Amino acid sequence: MDRSHYGRSMVCTTLDKNFEKVICMKYNFNSKEELIEFIQDEILTTPEAVEYLGISKQALNKAVHHGKVTPVKEVPRIKLFLKSDLEARKQEAEELRKKYRPYD
């Protein structure tokens, strides 16, 4: 079996919250198993993203529409997200909650 394609890198980019600079992340996979593990751990579907962020599906769709969250792949009725992108959004939302809703 030819595994040469697993040694290649995967590069993902995203914009910071001010849309000012591009953040690049480089992933290297040396085997199919590493790639599968990455996908299972770091790629989230819409229902998983909703649960992870603690928001409704409508709120997630609104965040996507306004560019606050960017899916890595989008086809009709299916969106896939990088967990690291969602983590950044989750932290930003928590900071805003603390600022504007300190009683929560």
N, C-alpha and C positions, 0 to 999 in steps of 0.2 A: 504494500500500500504506500502510495506517495504522500508523505506528510509535509512536503516543502511549504505548502500554503499556510500551515499553522504557525510557522516561524515569523510570519509577517506581522507588522504592527497595525493596530487600529487606532486612528486618531479621531477624537471627538472634540468639537469646539462648541463654545457657548459664549454668550455675552454677559458681562457683569450686570448688576442691577441698574446701573446708569447707562447701559448700552454703549460704554465708552471703549472697552478693550476686550479683546478676544482671549479667552482662557483655553489653552490647549492641554489635553490630557492624552498621554500615549500609553497604550496597552499592548503588551506582548504576550502572545499565546504560543507555547511550545508544543501543545498537543490539543487534540480535539476535546479531551476531558477538561483541560483548563478553560477552553472557550465555553464549553457547556456550563461549567461551574460559574464563570463570569456572568453568563446570560441569566442563569437561575438566581444569582445573588444580587446583581446590579441592574437588571432591566425589569421594569415594572409595567404591568398592564394598567389600563384605566381604573378598574376596580381596586387593584393593589395600591395605585397612587392615591386614590381617594381615601382609602383606609390609612395609608402612611401619613398623609397630610392632615387627616381628621377633618375633611371638608366634604361637601356634597359634590356629586358629579357635575351639577350645573356650575358650581363655583370653580371647579377645575377647568371646565370648558371655557368659562369667562377668562380665567388666568391665561389659558392658551391663546384665546382670541386677542387679548391685550398684550401678548408677548412676554408675560411674566414667567411663563413656563413653556419650554419648547420640546415637543416630542422628538425623539430620534427617528421615529418612523410613524407615518400616518397613512392609513388606508381607510376607505369608508367604514365607519363604525368601530375602528380599532386604532388606538394610539399606544405607542410604547415610549417609556420615559427612562432616562438614566437616573438611578437613585441619587447620585451625587448632585444632579441638577435640582431634584426635589428637596434634597437636604438644604441646599442654599435658600430655596424659597421658604421652606419650613422655618429656618432660623430668622429670615427676614420678617415673616408673619408673626413669630413669637415676639420679636423686638417691637413691632408695631402694636401688638396687643398690650405689652407692658407699658408702652408709652401712652396709648389712648384709652386703655381699659385697665387701669392699675388695680381695680377692685376685684378682678377675676382671679 
